[in-house]
Amino acid sequence: MIVGILSLVCFWPFCLGLLLGPAGAIMGFISRQRIAASGGQLGGGGMALAGLIIGVVGFVASASWAIFYLFVLSHFSNSIPTPSP
């Protein structure tokens, strides 16, 4: 869950959500499988689900931010006038 939260917090300034989001989602998924296979001896299914969901949301937010940034960068870099000699 901590990696999922970090992916959500760090999606904007550094685009770390592209790395941390899938890691959080995979860890949440594996944790949910282990909790289900334990037969009720392990708890924390809600936290595992929250980590999975937050990891996916962090990845989507970071990917959206990166695409938006690249679009704006490519769109406005062509409209800047260059000085002529």
N, C-alpha and C positions, 0 to 999 in steps of 0.2 A: 504494500500500500504506500510505503514511503517513496518508492521509485515512481509510482504513478502520480503522487502529489508533486514530486520534483519535476516530472514531465509537464505537468499542467502549469506550474509556477514559472518554469524556465522556457516556455514555448516562444515567448516574444523576443527577449533580448538576444538569445544565443541560438535559438532553434534546436535546443537540446531535446526537445520533445520528439524529434525524429529518431533519436537513439533511445531515450529513456521510456518513451511511450510503449513501443513493442516489448521492451524488457519488462515493464510493469504488468502489461497484459499477459505475457507468457507466464510470469511468476504467479499472478493471480489465478490463471487457469490451472497451473500445476498444483497450486495450493488447494484449490477447490476439489480437484481429483483426489488428492491425498486425504482430505477431510472426509469426502464421501466414502472412500475405501476403508477408512479407519473404523467404521461401524459405530460411530458415536463417541469414540474415545477422544477425538480431537475436536476442538471448537474453533471458532474464528471464520466460519463460512461467510458471514456478512462482510468481514474485513477483506477476505479474499475477493469477494465479488466487487466490493468497492474499489480495490486496487486494480482489478481487471477493467472496470468501467472507466475509472479515472485515467488509466494508461491509454485506453483507446481515445478518449476525449483529448488528452494531451497530444497524442500523435496527430489527430485530425486538426487540432488547432494549430500546431506547429507547421504541418504541411500546408494548411491554408495560408498561414502567414508567409511562408517561404514563396508560395506561388504568387500571392499578392505583391510581395516585395519585388520579385523578379519581373512581374508584369509592369509595375510602376517604373522600375529602373529601366526596362527596355523601352517603354512608351515615352518617357520624358527625356531619355538621353538623346533621342533623335530630334527633339524639338528645341534643343539648346543651340542658339546661333553661335557659329564660330567666327572669329574675326578674320576679315580678309586682308591680305597684305597690300 
